[in-house]
Amino acid sequence: MQTTPSDSNALDRKARMKIAFEDLPAREIRERIRDFNETFLPFDAERAKREALRCIHCPDPAACMEACPGHNDIPTAMTLIEQGDFLGAAAVYRKTSSMPEICGRVCPHEQLCQGACVRNKKGEPVLTGALEAFVADYEREAGRVEIPRGMPTGKRVAIVGSGPAGLACAEQLVQRGHAVTVYEAYPAAGGLLVYGIPNFKLAKRAVQPRIDDLRRAGVTFVTGTRIGKAHTIEQLFAEGFSAVFIGVGSGIPATMKAPGEDLPGVYQSTDFLIRTNVPEEFLPPEMRAKPRIGRRVAVVGGGDTASDCLRTALRLGAEEVTCVYRRTEAEMPGGKKDRALAREEGARYRFLTQPVRFLAGPDGWVNGVECLQCELGEADAKGRRKPVPIEGSNFVIAADTVVLALGYWPDPEIGESTPDLKTHDWGLIEIDRGTGATSRPGVYAGGDDVTGPDLVVMAMVAGRRAAASIHEYIMGKD
């Protein structure tokens, strides 16, 4: 059924259900694996209107809105988009989201808003994520993005970490009139958004303007400064800050402790992605050398980071790129969408395969991964069946480069250097889930340093929640 947006007021749900689905346009595979530009093509205005028309406007509470961690008012945004009021739709998203231009790109929408769309029962959901990104980009191109500054309160707040939690917290606090300083250990602000997510998923051009918005609103960024043992949380209070928010993420790579893990050519995923995806001017001097990529690359792990490494290796010219995972695909923690893209681009998968040793070639460089075949045993405490190696099933996968994408642990440094700050599980910070308050008065936390590795949108929501509590705390002290 071909329907124009001008007909939208007359459309009932049955008519909307008949509007044909058009999938999100992607760049040709042969083209996109030659560079690090974004995979998907943006909507144009008419395409956005047609897609919004597919929304059948469910009764409140709409499932898509309930499934969104930020509870964006998606139905209202869809109505405005189908009418061509893109600026109005962007304003709706910015009421509940500190970064719709980012969440619209990187959220696993198939697990959140789109996954909850009732249209899934008879076809394909409304592409709400792409529409969110479209209206946020439209608003920026129109020069209409501005963070309002509140009346100055005379209060100062320090934010440690400039990832999604820290940026969201800063955005909310500056609107309440507080002076905000964000500390970042890397040379550039952005945290995970700049240093952890590859450009083909999240272009830096979508991140840097949001950081510039915050600067224009009065937020100060202090980069190349690590808060922890050398410059402590207690020192921040001594310098006059009324409260501190910790949003440092969970960025210590997990290791296998397997023989040969320290061989040349075996990279940790963070190091690999930073060296290959981040502009040189944003890199510390010791990380500016590019990884050496061989003809055959093995990536160990099954999460989204593993997919990012697979797709990065293909763009760097590797001919054979293989994901090695010790369970089956059904147990993989990463998103199906990212795996599908990796397969489209040429990545292979070997399941029920447990690496046990990394082998060196005559030149001392890694040239193979010794593995054991596995079978699935009993379920663990989380319900996932444990991989059980089969004795004597050893075999070797040839690899000139190996990337370990095994997950992340929290950095224990802040917990160890801050008196009365309670942590657990190797450094995760304990908080009141309703407020973000830690056990140390005046210190709040949110994001991956509290939950472990999680979604960008969850960190963003945590930063916003903590900002509201910080405001009440520092104003209540008067």
N, C-alpha and C positions, 0 to 999 in steps of 0.2 A: 504494500500500500504506500503510495507516495502522498505525503501530507506536508503542507507548508506551515511554518510557524504562525502565519496569520490565521490559520484555521484552528489554532490551539484552544480557544475558548469554547469551541463547539464540540471538542473531542471528549467522548466518554471513555471509560476504561477499556471497553471492548475494542474501540477504534484504536486506542493507543497500543493495545496488545498486538494489533495487526501491523504495526509499523516495523519494517524489516530491520534486523540487526546488522550493523556495519562494524566490523572489528576494528580495534585500534590500529591505525596504520603504522607499519614499521619500515625502516629502511631495508633495502635489499641486502641479503646476507653477504654476498660477495663484496658489497660496498662497505658495510659497517665493520667487518672484521679487519679492515685496513686502517682504521683509526679508532680513536677513543671518544668520538662524538656520541651524543645520546642515541639510543636504539630506536625509540619511538618518535614519530612525527607528530607535531602538535596539531590540534584541531584548528580549522578556520571557523569563522563566525557561523556560517550556514550549517556546517557539519555539527557544531556544538548545539545549535538550536534543534536540529533533527534528533540528536541523541537525547536531549533533555525532554523532548516530546514523548519519548518512550516511557517516562516515569508515569505510573498510574495513580500516584498520590494516595497512598494507603492511609487509612484512618490513623490518628494518633493513638499510641506512640508508633511512629513508623519504624519498621525493623532496621532500616539502614542507619537511622539516627541512633537507635539503641545500640547498634553494633559498633559505632564509631567511638573510640576511647575518649575523644573530645566532645562527643555529642553535638557535632555540627548539625545545624538545621538544614539538612540536605533537601527535604521536600520544598522548602521555601526557595532555596537556591535554584532548584530545578525549574520552578515556576518562573523565576526572574530570567533564567537563561533562555528558556523557550520563547520568552517575550523580547529577547534581545537586550535586556537590562543587565549587562555583564558587570558593570561597576556596582550595581546593587547586590548582585550575587556575591561578588568579592567581599563586600562589606559584611554580608551575612557570615561568610567563613571567618573573617578576621575577628568577629565577636568571640569566637570560641577557640580559634587556632592562632598561634603566634607565627606560624610559617606554612600557610596553605600552598605556596609555590613549591615547597619542599615535600610536605606530606602528600600532596597530589601526585608526586613522582615516585616516592620510595615506599609508601605504605603498601603492605600486602593486601590490596583492596579485596582480592578474591577471598581472603580470610576474614575481612571486616565488613565494611558497608556493602560492597558488591556481593559478597558471599551471603549476606542476609537478605538481599533484594528478592522480593517474592516472585519476580519474573523468572528466577532460576527454576521454578517448578514447571514452567512450560517454555524453556528456551534459555536465552542469554540475559544477564542482568544489564541494568543501565550502567554505563561506564562512568560512574561518579568520580573516580579518582582523576581521570583525565580531564573531566570538566572542572574540577577544583583547580587543577594546575592551569587550565586555559584561562579561567577568569582572573586568577591571581596574576598571571603574566600580562593579560590584557590591561589590568589596572596599572601595572608598572609601566607598560609601554605608553599608557595615557598620562604618565607622570603624576599619578594620584595617590601614591603610597606615602604615608606619613604617619609616624608614631607621635601622638599628642603627648606633650610634656605637662605633668601636673604642677600645681603650685609648689614651690620648694618648701620642703619640711625641715631642712637643716640636718637631716639624718643621712648617714653614709652606710652603704651596704657593699660588702665584698663578695664577689662570686668567683669561685675557684673552678675553672674549666669552662670552655666556650663552646661546648657541644650543644645539642638540642635542649637539654635541661637548663643549662646556664643561660643560653640566649633567651629562652622563654621566660625565665625568672627575671632577667634584666629588663625585658620588654614590659612586663607587668609592673615592676617596681618603679621604672622611670615615669610611667604614666601616673603613679601615685605621688610623684614629686620628690622621690629620694635620689640622692647622688649615688650612682652605681659605678663600681670599678670591677672589670672582669679580668682575671688573671689566667693566662694560657702558657703552658710550658713550651709549645711549639712556636716557631717564628711567626705564624699567621693565626688569626682567630678562625674558629669554625669547628674545631675538635673533630669528631667522627665524620661530620658532614664534609669536611675538606680532606682529612687524612685517612678516612676509613672506607668511604663509599666511592667506587670508581666513577669516572666521568661518564661512561656510557649508561649509567643508571641515574646519576645526579651531576649535571654539569656545574662547574664552579660558577658559571654565570647566573645560576639560580640561587647560589648561596651568598656570594659576595655582596650583591645589592641589599640583602636583608641585614647583613652586618653593617653596611653603610647607613641604612635606615637608623640603626641603633646609635651609631656615632653622631648622626645629625640630631638625634633626640637628646644627646648629652651623655651617653654611656662612654666611659673611658675604657679602652682595652690596653692592657699591659702584657705584651707577648714576650716569649723567651724567658719567662719567669715561672719557676716551679715552686708551688707552695707545698711544704712538707716538713722536712727536717731542717733544711738551711733557712727557710723563711716559713715560720710556723703559723698556724691558725691563731695562736695566742698573741703573736706579734701583730697580726692584723687588728685585733682588738686594741692592743696598745697604741696602734697608729690612729685610732679614733673611729674605727668602724663600729656601728651599733649592732650589726648582725652579719653572719657569714653563711652563704649557701655553698655547699659542696656538690659539684656536678662533674666529677672527673672521669666518670664512666668506669668501664671494666676492661682495661686494655693490656693486661699482662698475658702474653700468649701461653697457652698450655703446651707442655712438652711431652714427648713419649718416653724419654730416658732410654732410648734404644741405642745399641751400638751403631756408630757411624753417623749419629744425628748431627755431629759437629763437622762433618765433612764439607769441603768447599762445594757449592752447588746445592746445598740443602738450606732452604730459606724458611723463616717464619713468615706466616701470611701477612702480618702487619708490615713488616719490613719490605716484603715483596710488593705489596700494593702501594705503599707510600712512595717507594723509589720509582715506580712505573706510572703512577697516576697523578702525582702532585707536581705542579710547576716548580722548576728549580729554585725560583726566588722564595718559595715557601718552605724549602727544605733546610734542615740544619746541615752545615758543611759536611759532616761525616756520613750523610745519607744521599749525597748527590750522585754517587756512582750508580749506574744502571746495573741491574742483575744480569748475569750471563745466562742467556737462554739457549739451551741445546735444541736438537731436533725433536727429542722426546721428553715430555714433561709429565711427571706424576704429581697429582695433588691428593693429599691424604686428608680426609674429612668429609662430612656430609651436610654441613650447614650452608647458609647463604654466602658466608665468606669463601667456602670452597668453590661455589659457583662463580663468584667474582674472580677468584684466582684462575679458574679454568678459562674463562672468557678473556682475561687479561693475557694469559699465555698464548692463546690463539692470535690475539692482536699483535703480539710481539714476534710472530713468525714461526712458532713451533708447529711442526708437521703432525705429531701425534701427541694428543693431550688426553690423559686418562685420570679419572677420579677413582680413588681406591677407598672403599668403605667397608667396614667390618660387619655391618648388618645388611638387610635388604632395603630396597628403595622405600618400602612401606614404613620403615622406621626412621627414614632420613628427616632431620629437623628442619632443613631448609625448604624454601618455597618451591612449589611445583612449577610456577611460572619461570623462575630463574633457571631451573633445570631444563625446562623445555627450550629456552633460548640457548643454553649452553650446547644442548644436543643439536639444535638447528645449525649452530655455528661450527660443529665438528667435534665436540668433546665426546669421549667414550666413558663408560662406567663399568667398573668391576666390583660386584657386590660380594658379600661374605668373604672378604679378603682382609687379612690382618697383617700389616707390615711388622716385621720383627727385627730387621737389620738393614742398614744402608751400606751398599758395597762401593768400594773405590776402584777406579780404573788404574792403568799403569801410571798416569800422570797425577794420581792422588785425588782427582775430581770424582764426584759421585758418578757411577754409571749403571746402578741397578738398585732395586728394592727387593729384598728377600721377604717373601710373604708365606703365610699359612692359610689354607682354606678353612673356612669356618662353617658351622651350622648353628641355628638358633636354639637356645636352651630355654630355661624357665624365665618368666618375666621378673624384672627387678621391682623395686618399691614404687617406681613411677609407671609400671605397667608395660615397659619395653622389654622385649625378650633379649636375653643376654647372648652375645656371640661367643660360641665355644670353639676354640681352635681345634682342628683335627690333627692329631699327632702324626708326624711323618708325611704331611701333605705339602711340604716346602716346595716353593717354586719362585722364580725370579722374574720380575718385570723390569725390562730395560728402561733406563731413564737417565738422561744427561742433566736434568734439573729436577729437583724435588721441592714442593712447597707444602709445609705443614699447616693445615687449617683445622686445628683441633679444638678450637674454642678459646675462651679467655677467662682469666681470673682477675679479681680486684687487686689494685695496688694497695698493699697494707701500710704504706708510708704515713699517710695522714692519720690513720687510726693509731699507729704506734707513737706519733709525735704530738698528739692532742690529748691532754689529760681529760679524764672523765668521758671520753667519747667511746661508747660501746660498739663493738663490731662482732661479727660472727663469720663462720665459714671462710676462713682465710682472708678476712678483711672487709667483707660487706658491712655497710654501716646500718646500725639499727635505728629505725625511726618510728614515730607515731604515724601510721598510715593515713590518718585523716588530715594531718597538718604538715608532715615532713620534718617535724622537730626531732632532733637527736637528744641523746642523754645529756649533752653539754648545753646549758642554757645559751641562747643566742645563736646556736649553730643549727642549720637546717641542711637537709640533703635530699637528693632525688635523682632518678635515672638509673643507669646500669651499675653505679657504685652502691646502690641499695638492692636492686633486683637481680643483678647479674645481667649478661647480655640479653637485651630485649629490643622492642621496636622503637624507632625514632619518635613515633607519636606518643608512646607511653612515657618516654623521657620528657617530651614537651609538656604533657599534661602534669607530670610531677613537678616541673619547674613552675608552672603557673599556680598550682595548688600551694606550693611552698611560699611563693611571693605573697599571696593573700595572707598567709599566717605570719610571715615576716613583718608585713605592714602592721598587723594588729599588735604584734609583740613590741616593735620599737615605738609605736605611737602610744601604746598602753603604758610604757615605762615612764612617760611624762605624768 
